[in-house]
Each structure stands twice: as C-alpha cells, then as structure tokens.
Amino acid sequence: MLEKTIFEISSPGRTGVRYPDSDVPQAPGLPASLLRTELPLPELSELDVVRHFTNISKNNYFIDGGFYPLGSCTMKYNPKINEKAARLPGFALTHPLQPIETVQGNLAMIYELQNWLAEIGGFAGVSLQPAAGAQGELAGVMIIRAYHLDRGEPNRVKMLIPDSAHGTNPASSKMSGFEIVHLPTDEEGNVDMEALDAVCDENLAGLMLTNPNTLGLFEKHIVEVIRKVHESGGLVYGDGANMNALLGVARPGDLGIDVMHYNLHKTFSTPHGGGGPGSGPVLVNEKLLDFLPGPIVDIIEDGDEDIPPLYGFKMPEKTIGRLKAFYGNFGMMVRAYTYISMHGDEGLRKIAQHAVLNANYILARVKDVYHVPYDRLCMHEFVAEGHWNDAPEASALDIAKRLIDYNFHPPTNYFPLIVHEALMIEPTETENKQTLDEFVDALLKIAEEARTNPELLKEAPHNTTVRRMDEVKAAKDLVLCNC
Ligand SMILES: *Cc1c(COP(=O)(O)O)cnc(C)c1O
C-alpha cells in the first residue's frame, strides 16, 4: 500500500504549535497585494508529521539501512563525524559573500584540501568548482579544447572513448563540441591497441580513459595508451570516479594522465544519491594550470612567523570560466577534508586495498555460478552475467529484483553495455565479511531458484510497498501522490 500524502492526512484546524495571545502591540501586516488568498498548506500535528516522514523513509533503501553494492556508484558508508564537522557553526553558518578576512579558516581548509587532492592524484593543481563527476568531466574536456585552441590547433576535434568508459564520458565530450570516436575493447577487457593506432592522427584532441574501467579492470596497457595519444599531440583525460580502487597505490598523474576529476561523493565519502549536492573537483598537470575553472583559493599575501598568510581567491589566467555559483559545494569539501584527515595516507591506502579485496572475495565465491566474461583479478568492482543457458527465463533484472526480497540493494544492471545481461557489483571497503557472505549466499540461492522456481524471480520483489514497476513508465510518467 502506498502511504497517504501529507495533504490526504491533513485535517482543517489541526496544528503542531499554538501561540499564546500576543501581549505586545502587533506589527503592521503585509500589504494585501503581497498576500495570496488561498494557500493550500496541509494542517497537521507534530506527531502526524514525524510519523508521516518516518514511515515514508522506511519505504526507501539506504546505506545506513543495508548493503548497497551498486556498481560504479561507490556506495560506501559515510562516517557520521563528517556530518558533525560540516555542521560546526564556523563552517555551516558562513556566507559565500562574506569578506575574506572573516572566513580565513574556511579558506585555509579549502586550500589544504586542494593540496591533498592534488597530491593524492599526482597533479599540479585543482579546482573545486564542479558540482558533480559529470561536471568535472565537462570542465576537463573544455580545458583540453582551450589548450588546443591556445596552441593554434583548432583542427583537434577528435575525442577517443573506449566502449568500457562510463556513459557520462561521451556525453561530456559531445557537449563540449568534440567528435566522438569509439574504441573497442580487446578480449581481456583492455583498450584495443590496433584500433587505437588506427585513429591517432593530427586531428586528435585526446582520449577519455576510465581507469579502472567499467568492467572493474585496470587498463593493462595504460602507459602505452597514454604514450600513443601524447605522441599524436593529444591529451589524456582520466575519469577518476573509480579512485576508490587506487588511493595511495597508484597516482594517475604519475601514469601520464593530463586531467582528471574525482567524485568526492564516491571516493571521499560525502553523501550521494537522490540528486543531493555532489562535488567533482577537476585536477590538471602543470601545462593545463592556467585553464582551470575558478575561482580557486590561493595565498594572496604571504605570512611570516607572527602573521598567518592571507587566503583569498584567484582566477587562472586563461580560465575556462566559472561552472557554478560561488566556490563549489562547500559542505562536501568539509566532509572530504574530515574523511582524509581521519584516515591519513596509510589509511587511504587501506581503503583501496580493502575495496579491491572485498570485490575479489565476492568474485571468487560467485564465479563458478555466475559467468564472468572478463575473468581477471578485478579492482573495486566486477561485472557478471545475469543469465544462464539452462535457466533461460531469468534475466539480470529478475535477479536484481529478487535480491530486494533478500534485503539487499540490487547491483547496477544492464551496464556496461559490452556485457550481456550485466550485473555490476561494487561492495566497497566498508562492509564486513559476514555481510559479503550473506550477499553471496543470496546470489547463489537466486541462481538455484532460477532453475527450480523461476516465477519467484519474475514476480519479485514480493515484500516491498510497490511491486515490479514498469521502469520506463515510472520514469516518464511520474506519479507522486494517490490523487
Ligand atoms: C559516477 C561516475 C561518473 C559521474 O559522476 P556524477 O557525479 O554522477 O556526475 C563518471 N564516471 C564514472 C566512472 C562514474 O562512476
């Protein structure tokens, strides 16, 4: 049963708060021209409101409630101390238009975070402006375009995108006016080197590389791939959304990547999902520093032994401009800063090691039952096929829906497109062995059910507020109330 809406439980005259009669003279009211005659607000008691929202929240699935192996999304647990830090009045109650002298602590925090992010990735500079991974990509490819134009090479319009890249990569390239050239994947899951050779020429703008790629595999020939692109005068964009696999182990800048973005809301544990605020900082090497979007926090007056430096904002000389109001999503920066300080360098490395270990543990336990087309040591995630020749009725979607009955969030499905009936599983480092085992047990049980009782899968989920949805219709024809 769907919950009633807040309007349906409204009752005329009911309120949460009753004010005593005023014992001071009334201020003049607003002019009638500014008032609406009808404002259909719901009328409810405090308990009505608390119950309503608590009950509808229970219809949702969330990381604090259970395991969320949604591949590509890095749904790790977000430590509560991040929230505590972000709510400190000095951070939470400042305004972006305040004079810089009054927010030096905030700017010092941003400055240090910029330095940490650059160091972790092996880059020379960073802008915290972009508000999402995809916006970081857009910034990155705009930087590549600006670089070629600055060098008098407007002919460089070809952007290479391997078919194992994230879907936002071609979208970002297209939006910034590039011509997209798709690169196939070889049978081991790497970029096909022959295909790469065939398209490297004087019109090459660059290559967008998701590494580890969407198959959860480290690009074996990465140094070679980057060398070829550079030799043709192109630049390499690194999609860093999968940095959870590499933290403290490999630095994309050292591998030769020219420009990259992070997802603070994946790797650095700021909350995501539901369209909440994100943060996709863009990082560049030395030769692209001048093109970064801004403003960027910098030291504008050096300090000495007695006086701390003065932090302020700078706009890089040949900047691609602003991407967002003010300075980016500040609250996300506080959370990421807190997370990095809590872990330190050794802790960050452990994050990547455990993320990779957890994914390989699940892979090892399921791969005799679920076909894994690119069967290599995986990084932080892997992709299995959600179908069997001897159980032809069951699909990846059925398996995903049946997992909900076992109280797990489904993995990403039907992505990447290069795997048939794909199930993309990313456990993250924050889960313990018991949880991983319970999840694997459910997957194995479902594989058995697919043979013995496929109807169970076809009709799943059985215990949720709404049952199997028409997913296309649900997205195109959204109904938010019972009316
Ligand atoms: C999530 C993701 C993105 C896009 O990030 P958003 O913040 O959702 O825009 C890009 N690339 C990869 C590999 C991702 O996993």
The ligand as an SDF file (V2000), in Angstrom:
LIG
                    3D

 15 15  0  0  0  0  0  0  0  0999 V2000
   29.6680    8.1780  -11.1590 C   0  0  0  0  0  0  0  0  0  0  0  0
   30.5820    8.2540  -12.2880 C   0  0  0  0  0  0  0  0  0  0  0  0
   30.6380    9.4020  -13.1010 C   0  0  0  0  0  0  0  0  0  0  0  0
   29.6790   10.5610  -12.9820 C   0  0  0  0  0  0  0  0  0  0  0  0
   29.6460   11.1810  -11.7280 O   0  0  0  0  0  0  0  0  0  0  0  0
   28.3670   12.0180  -11.2780 P   0  0  0  0  0  0  0  0  0  0  0  0
   28.7660   12.6830  -10.0090 O   0  0  0  0  0  0  0  0  0  0  0  0
   27.2500   11.0390  -11.1250 O   0  0  0  0  0  0  0  0  0  0  0  0
   28.0650   13.0110  -12.3670 O   0  0  0  0  0  0  0  0  0  0  0  0
   31.5820    9.4190  -14.1040 C   0  0  0  0  0  0  0  0  0  0  0  0
   32.3990    8.3870  -14.3220 N   0  0  0  0  0  0  0  0  0  0  0  0
   32.3670    7.2590  -13.5820 C   0  0  0  0  0  0  0  0  0  0  0  0
   33.3340    6.1300  -13.8680 C   0  0  0  0  0  0  0  0  0  0  0  0
   31.4490    7.1460  -12.5400 C   0  0  0  0  0  0  0  0  0  0  0  0
   31.4060    6.0290  -11.8090 O   0  0  0  0  0  0  0  0  0  0  0  0
  1  2  1  0
  2  3  1  0
  2 14  2  0
  3  4  1  0
  3 10  2  0
  4  5  1  0
  5  6  1  0
  6  7  2  0
  6  8  1  0
  6  9  1  0
 10 11  1  0
 11 12  2  0
 12 13  1  0
 12 14  1  0
 14 15  1  0
M  END
$$$$
